[in-house]
Amino acid sequence: MEAVLAYLRGAIESGEYAIGDKLPSEAELCRTLEVSRPVLRESLRALQTMGLTVSKTGKGTFVVANAVEDPTFGDYAASDLLEVRRHVEIPVAGYAAVRRTPENLDHLAHLLDRMERETDTTAWVAMDTLFHLAVAEAAQNPVFRRVIEEIRDALARQSAFLNELGGRREQSNREHRAIVEALIDGSELDAVEAMSHHLDRVETTLTDIVRSPGKGTDTPTEGNPQA
């Protein structure tokens, strides 16, 4: 998928596909790139998330920008989402450290163990959002949980995007482990620092993906992206 995405992104950024152009049909792209339709569709979704294309039902996919600026996850731009997460989730982690119950800790520890064993990205992404909801629950303030619920879909989309293109899963597991350990210790300072570090790494990975240019327009058949 990464090879297909790099090819299509490179074609758009180089001007092979200009703003307003319609991309070839899925069937044509699958034949040209020698990839399966699921792989192609993942790549097309990533292009749309990056803000390079829009998909119009029954009409196809159209180029709307020639450079990646601020990806969109569901209803929210990445920059807006991260700004809110910093203002909400960092203090929430601190509150959770001093207010958590034994039941909260058991739930978080069980969830983290499942995440560290999980190999399926889709299942892991679902648990990732549950993890952040569980931290909010441990803060014992229903408003915090409601805020995380509101952005839950965007968090899942962002998590999938970062895992598919940035290989974040193992690193994220380690960061989640540090958050849970701080909650177990009841250390407000450590919890705040652990969550802050986690969001720093999310931002760094996202920035790296956005800044990474397309790798040219040679068709990616040699790397066998379908494998």
Secondary structure, DSSP 4 states (H G I P E B T S, - for coil): -HHHHHHHHHHHHTTSS-TTPBPPPHHHHHHHHT--HHHHHHHHHHHHHTTSEEEETTTEEEE--SS----EETTEEHHHHHHHHHHHHHHHHHHHHHH--HHHHHHHHHHHHHHHH---HHHHHHHHHHHHHHHHHHTT-HHHHHHHHHTHHHHHHHHHHHHHHH--HHHHHHHHHHHHHHHHHT-HHHHHHHHHHHHHHHHHHHHHHHHSPP--SS-TTTT-TT-
